């Protein structure tokens, strides 16, 4: 894994990638959704705000229109009363003033503007009127519309200064004169209604006249105290309709029967932000929920998939590195992972079993094979030797016969060696001597042999029947075919930690191919244990670096060297 | 692999914590919104048009800023003990801000300091108190108002001016400041020959008797100044009683249905009109700011003052100052 990281820069565990991917997707989707949602939402809220602002203004203007119509009705009542007797008229108008709390005073003026008559309900007309703000001058070309003054303080009554508007209407009196009748009206009725109108949280409506004077505002006193102002100059110039200015929606509507205009003011930001905030809160909860779920699921994923996979990968690597001593710890996780893990566990056990089995079988095979080979004494050799012994007995060479039998017995004893594979070199030398003695008898001293053995080598161990096959080879393939007397020289000497056996003859020698084939092929003819077998055994017991090397020169002779380590008694815990 | 698991665990914990904080934050916000915060308004008195207008302004601001508000004041404008008790009560009732108008510049200071020690914020309107704990002072610039009164008094046409000053409680800060401002202007005018000051209890009746007594003692007085609503009425009644409307230049304070009537009929020649509605409104608005972590740092907010005479009283601007808009 470390190596992989170096190669690719960053490598991440599967679960992290999955988690990042899922979280990224969720966040991207949410962010995108949010942006789209807010823009769509904002637009729709804006539209709604404009619509609701317009609706509010329409409602207020209807109400105010009804109110002014009501005032016209009152005017008509007054006009009607002019047709009656003075006393009856006074009664009617005083009653009207008592019933209609919003009508503060009714005054009438002659054509010169002198106050002719007045009705003031519960209040008294001042003895001296400093200034009459109620009397409005007639404007030309006004037709039948009501003439309504700017709002002003009532100046006609003693100790009573409510804010009123004056409404003037010219009437024909019975005697052919023209009278101007003025109604002074408080806003109490409209006020309650206008106050109640809300557009959004802080939106409101107010009434202004065509000159920009505020007739009624829910926060009139704040305006009068100079704490608040409306942009009446701009609004006066603006026509009817709705306009949005810097997050403020102004809806303006003129009344058809007088000069008043209704203005609705609402704040988009507030409307939108409040709603968006609500929506955002829900969304935040949702996001939190989703994130929580994602985290939880990723936690689960990590726990159920990634970690087990990682453990499995580690385990496989460990197994790869050291198959024999690996012990498998099953991983936990999802069902599939457990199944996978179990399979891997089974596989590991199976492979280890198989490996063990193979190893054991091989060892047994080799050992039995070796033992079989060792046990296999060439019958020809035995027959020939026994024949030779027989001949000796017949010729009454009993001394020679005894030697032969002794040698043969020794040969077999050492060959078997109680089943041990490794025997002291001393014994092996004895074995070789016995064999050479027998062969020398048989070949009627066709060759001579000599031993050159370092004393200190004798106690070390070597594979049994190591020298004999080589000597046999030297006799059969070297000396047997010679005319001259052959000579076999056997040397054993230490070389560092190794011991070298060398068997050299002065026979016909072998070609390179022959040398190689001797080391490779099983003996096909009468010879007992082949050189290859010796070589194999040495290599199995001591390793590849040991074994047999053959140097041969045709017509010169052959030298076979056997190299094996110095092994002392008990120093080899054999296989 | 273990490290990785740890990292994920940490990320999980951090995000969980984050969500928790978010949730708690949301809850906290909501719980704060449900309970209104409490602001107490403690005034010098309750019955005058001036204070009613202050209450109206305060109530409007309380509605706008969604605050709970209580409005109390003693019966008599000299009763600082009752006022001190009202401060204590307001603190006990859990007021977070006290909007205060002091009866007595010094006698109220201890109660205000004590309230401030308990963490209550103090906003002063109209009349100051001797305390370093005041976050904000809102009201008429009393010296300027006094100067305005001085200028109005000097409108008198006589060659020699003898000025009677009918002031209220000598311990009240704003009355003294107004008088100082007045004296600064009047004292600098050569026509002013003498000034006589009396201090009366701030009621119509006491001011009326005091004025009559002053005028009897000093019949040469041809200009009278007075500095609050009740003393203005008292002076007006006295002038009416003595039928001196034509001969005396009267400069009075604050608008009231009766004093406006007197302005019309001539007993009073000029009214220095303050803006009590704005005081109440701004006082509570400032309280709201303080509650939301604002820091006025002892700021002084000056509410406008207007001099209204018989000639300009029905100008639109003056109408607005004189006549409150009640439905």
Interface residues (C-beta under 8 A of the other chain):
Chain A: X13 X15 X16 X19 X126 X128 X130 X131 X133 X150 X152 X153 X155 X158 X159 X160 X161 X162 X163 X186 X187 X188 X191 X192 X219 X220 X221 X222 X224 X225 X226 X227 X281 X284 X288 X291 X292 X295 X298 X299 X302 X307 X310 X311 X314
Chain B: X1 X4 X5 X8 X11 X12 X15 X16 X19 X22 X23 X26 X56 X57 X60 X257 X258 X260 X261 X264 X265 X275 X277 X278 X281 X282 X304 X310 X313 X314 X316 X319 X320 X321 X322 X323 X324 X325 X326 X327
